[in-house]
């Protein structure tokens, strides 16, 4: 499955019980503007996601692809 920043943000919202992108950005320890820029460029903040997954103890592969 293709990695998609919009799907990744949706998965974080689901597992974190977040409603807003600001809450997701805070969880990833990035600014809301940085998250918005990633969405605009359709880029993925791998380092922030990796750190978040390590802290929450779940699979980065699952977060990126929704599989596994």
N, CA and C of each residue as an Amber inpcrd file, in Angstrom:
protein
   204
   0.8340000  -1.1810000   0.0000000   0.0000000   0.0000000   0.0000000
   0.8820000   1.2480000   0.0000000   0.4810000   2.2520000  -0.7300000
   1.2330000   3.4910000  -0.8160000   1.1140000   4.2880000   0.4750000
   2.2180000   4.8840000   0.8840000   2.2280000   5.7150000   2.0850000
   1.5840000   7.0570000   1.7500000   0.6920000   7.5060000   2.6090000
  -0.0650000   8.7120000   2.3540000  -0.1840000   9.4960000   3.6520000
   0.2890000  10.7360000   3.6660000   0.2800000  11.5380000   4.8840000
  -1.1260000  11.7280000   5.4390000  -2.1210000  11.8240000   4.5720000
  -3.4910000  12.0090000   5.0430000  -3.9850000  10.7670000   5.7910000
  -3.6740000   9.5890000   5.2670000  -4.0510000   8.3430000   5.9430000
  -3.2940000   8.1870000   7.2640000  -2.0300000   8.5800000   7.2600000
  -1.2200000   8.4870000   8.4770000  -1.8030000   9.3740000   9.5700000
  -2.1520000  10.6000000   9.2110000  -2.7520000  11.5140000  10.1910000
  -4.0730000  10.9400000  10.7030000  -4.8580000  10.3640000   9.8190000
  -6.1250000   9.7480000  10.2480000  -5.8890000   8.6010000  11.2170000
  -4.8600000   7.7710000  10.9680000  -4.5550000   6.6650000  11.8770000
  -4.1190000   7.1940000  13.2450000  -3.3120000   8.2540000  13.2540000
  -2.8770000   8.8360000  14.5270000  -4.0810000   9.3970000  15.2820000
  -4.9810000  10.0390000  14.5560000  -6.1880000  10.5580000  15.2070000
  -6.9870000   9.4250000  15.8290000  -7.0920000   8.3310000  15.1190000
  -7.8750000   7.1940000  15.6160000  -7.2420000   6.5820000  16.8630000
  -5.9490000   6.2680000  16.7900000  -5.3200000   5.6010000  17.9300000
  -5.1120000   6.5410000  19.1140000  -4.9550000   7.8360000  18.8380000
  -4.7420000   8.7970000  19.9140000  -6.0050000   9.4560000  20.4070000
  -7.1300000   9.1050000  19.7670000  -8.4070000   9.7210000  20.0950000
  -8.3320000  11.2480000  19.9580000  -7.6580000  11.6800000  18.8700000
  -7.5140000  13.0990000  18.5740000  -8.5710000  13.5200000  17.5640000
  -8.9730000  14.7780000  17.6430000  -9.9570000  15.2920000  16.6990000
  -9.3540000  16.2860000  15.7180000  -8.2340000  16.9170000  16.0890000
  -7.6900000  17.9810000  15.2490000  -6.2570000  17.6940000  14.8050000
  -5.8630000  18.3600000  13.7250000  -4.4740000  18.2600000  13.2670000
  -3.5210000  18.8570000  14.2970000  -3.9660000  19.8440000  15.0330000
  -3.1280000  20.4480000  16.0800000  -2.7690000  19.4080000  17.1300000
  -3.7160000  18.5810000  17.5130000  -3.4400000  17.5270000  18.4950000
  -2.4470000  16.5190000  17.9290000  -2.5870000  16.1940000  16.6500000
  -1.6430000  15.2740000  16.0040000  -0.2540000  15.9050000  15.9670000
  -0.1750000  17.1630000  15.5690000   1.1140000  17.8550000  15.5190000
   1.7690000  17.8680000  16.8960000   0.9990000  18.1590000  17.9240000
   1.5410000  18.1550000  19.2880000   2.0670000  16.7730000  19.6640000
   1.3270000  15.7250000  19.3100000   1.7590000  14.3560000  19.6140000
   3.0630000  14.0130000  18.9000000   3.2270000  14.5490000  17.6930000
   4.4470000  14.2960000  16.9150000   5.5770000  15.2500000  17.2730000
   5.2720000  16.2120000  18.1570000   6.2410000  17.2160000  18.5890000
   6.7310000  18.0700000  17.4180000   5.7750000  18.4310000  16.5450000
   6.0300000  19.3700000  15.4650000   4.9300000  20.4280000  15.5270000
   5.1380000  21.5260000  14.8310000   4.1170000  22.5700000  14.8330000
   2.9740000  22.1970000  13.8950000   1.8370000  22.8300000  14.1260000
   0.6990000  22.6170000  13.2330000   1.0630000  23.0830000  11.8270000
   1.8420000  24.1500000  11.7160000   2.2810000  24.6490000  10.4130000
   3.1590000  23.6220000   9.7060000   4.0580000  22.9840000  10.4600000
   4.9150000  21.9550000   9.8580000   4.0710000  20.7930000   9.3480000
   3.0770000  20.3680000  10.1300000   2.2000000  19.2870000   9.6920000
   1.4300000  19.7100000   8.4440000   0.9370000  20.9240000   8.4470000
   0.2140000  21.4410000   7.2840000   1.1190000  21.4590000   6.0440000
   2.3670000  21.8480000   6.2270000   3.3190000  21.8460000   5.1090000
   3.5520000  20.4360000   4.5790000   3.6550000  19.4630000   5.4660000
   3.8210000  18.0710000   5.0370000   2.6120000  17.6300000   4.2170000
   1.4290000  18.0170000   4.6650000   0.2210000  17.6330000   3.9350000
   0.1810000  18.3060000   2.5630000   0.5610000  19.5700000   2.5100000
   0.5680000  20.3000000   1.2400000   1.5570000  19.6750000   0.2610000
   2.7580000  19.3390000   0.7520000   3.8000000  18.7470000  -0.1010000
   3.6370000  17.2440000  -0.2730000   2.6700000  16.6760000   0.4940000
   2.4580000  15.2310000   0.5150000   3.7580000  14.4900000   0.8880000
   4.4320000  15.0700000   1.8720000   5.6530000  14.4600000   2.3880000
   5.3610000  13.8610000   3.7600000   6.2390000  12.9990000   4.1910000
   6.0210000  12.2700000   5.4400000   7.1550000  12.5920000   6.4200000
   6.8270000  13.0420000   7.6360000   7.8460000  13.3600000   8.6440000
   8.3440000  12.0890000   9.3510000   9.1630000  11.3210000   8.6370000
   9.5760000   9.9990000   9.1280000  10.1820000  10.0330000  10.5230000
  11.0530000  10.9880000  10.7940000  11.7230000  11.0130000  12.0980000
  10.7110000  11.2210000  13.2260000   9.7890000  12.1490000  13.0400000
   8.7630000  12.3950000  14.0590000   7.8670000  11.1820000  14.2480000
   7.5060000  10.5380000  13.1490000   6.6540000   9.3500000  13.2350000
   7.3770000   8.2070000  13.9370000   8.6510000   8.0290000  13.6200000
   9.4290000   6.9680000  14.2340000   9.5250000   7.1670000  15.7540000
   9.8120000   8.3800000  16.1620000   9.9040000   8.6910000  17.5940000
   8.5620000   8.4690000  18.2750000   7.4880000   8.8970000  17.6310000
   6.1440000   8.7180000  18.1820000   5.8340000   7.2320000  18.3670000
   6.1480000   6.4330000  17.3600000   5.8840000   4.9920000  17.4330000
   6.6980000   4.3210000  18.5350000   7.9550000   4.7170000  18.6610000
   8.7900000   4.1550000  19.7230000   8.1920000   4.4840000  21.0910000
   7.7510000   5.7130000  21.2650000   7.1860000   6.1540000  22.5440000
   5.8710000   5.4300000  22.8540000   5.0430000   5.2420000  21.8360000
   3.7330000   4.6070000  22.0210000   3.7860000   3.0870000  21.8820000
   4.9370000   2.5700000  21.4580000   5.1660000   1.1300000  21.3170000
   4.2090000   0.4570000  20.3380000   4.1290000   1.0170000  19.1420000
   3.4310000   0.3360000  18.0690000   4.2190000   0.4540000  16.7820000
   3.8170000  -0.2970000  15.7970000   4.5820000  -0.4910000  14.5780000
   4.5650000   0.7270000  13.6580000   5.7610000   1.1620000  13.2840000
   5.8930000   2.2320000  12.2920000   5.3340000   1.7650000  10.9470000
   5.5710000   0.5010000  10.6070000   5.0320000  -0.0390000   9.3550000
   3.5180000   0.0850000   9.3030000   2.8560000  -0.2510000  10.4060000
   1.4030000  -0.1320000  10.4410000   0.9710000   1.3220000  10.2790000
   1.6650000   2.2310000  10.9800000   1.2950000   3.6360000  10.8970000
   1.4580000   4.1500000   9.4700000   2.5250000   3.7250000   8.8020000
   2.7790000   4.1970000   7.4420000   1.8460000   3.6020000   6.4050000
   1.4870000   2.3450000   6.5810000   0.7400000   1.6450000   5.5160000
  -0.6620000   1.1900000   5.9160000  -0.9160000   1.0850000   7.2090000
  -2.1910000   0.5690000   7.6640000  -2.2350000  -0.9480000   7.6510000
  -1.1110000  -1.5690000   7.3520000  -1.0410000  -3.0340000   7.2950000
  -0.0930000  -3.5450000   8.3810000  -0.3900000  -4.7330000   8.8760000
   0.4970000  -5.3610000   9.8420000   0.0690000  -5.2020000  11.2660000
